[in-house]
């Protein structure tokens, strides 16, 4: 078969609202996550320097703040932000939101 498909609803969340689809889609290098966040959801500060993975955060619905190396980036639906592997990042959501996160080395 030349493709793999999955519904994110069929993937058990590994953290509240976070559906990690990398394994379900049998990806070798691309990480792909769908995040359904309630208002007030906050993530942990982290980076990806250890695995050299840059990430793109795309807000499909809602309102969010992505803090990158201490700088707050306000996101509205339709906004996308690229974050390099060595930058620290933290997410928080002001409203019920849906975000797609893609990452690769």
GIJONOR-V646389 format. One record per backbone hydrogen bond with DSSP energy under -0.5 kcal/mol. CO is the residue of the C=O (numbers start at 1). NH is the residue of the N-H. E is the energy in kcal/mol with one decimal. If there is no record, write none. Layout:
BEGIN
co	nh	e
CO	NH	E
CO	NH	E
END
This chain:
BEGIN
co	nh	e
6	8	-0.5
7	10	-2.1
8	11	-1.5
10	12	-0.6
15	18	-2.4
17	19	-0.7
17	36	-2.4
18	14	-1.9
18	15	-0.7
18	20	-0.8
19	21	-0.7
19	34	-2.1
21	25	-2.3
22	27	-2.6
23	26	-1.3
29	31	-0.5
31	103	-2.4
32	21	-3.1
33	101	-2.9
34	19	-2.9
34	36	-0.5
35	37	-0.7
35	99	-2.5
37	97	-2.9
38	41	-2.2
41	93	-2.0
46	89	-2.4
48	51	-0.7
48	52	-0.9
48	53	-1.4
52	54	-0.7
54	104	-1.7
55	83	-3.1
56	58	-0.6
56	102	-2.3
57	59	-0.5
57	81	-2.1
58	60	-0.8
58	100	-3.0
59	78	-3.5
61	98	-1.9
62	77	-0.9
63	94	-1.3
63	95	-1.2
64	75	-3.2
65	67	-0.6
65	92	-1.8
66	68	-0.6
66	73	-2.1
67	69	-0.5
67	90	-1.6
68	71	-2.4
70	72	-0.5
71	68	-2.8
72	74	-0.5
73	66	-2.6
75	64	-2.0
76	79	-2.4
79	59	-2.5
81	57	-2.8
83	55	-2.4
84	87	-1.4
85	48	-2.6
88	69	-2.2
89	46	-1.8
90	67	-3.0
91	43	-2.8
92	65	-3.0
93	40	-3.0
97	37	-2.4
98	60	-1.9
98	61	-1.9
99	35	-3.2
100	58	-3.0
101	33	-2.8
102	56	-3.1
103	31	-4.2
104	54	-1.9
END
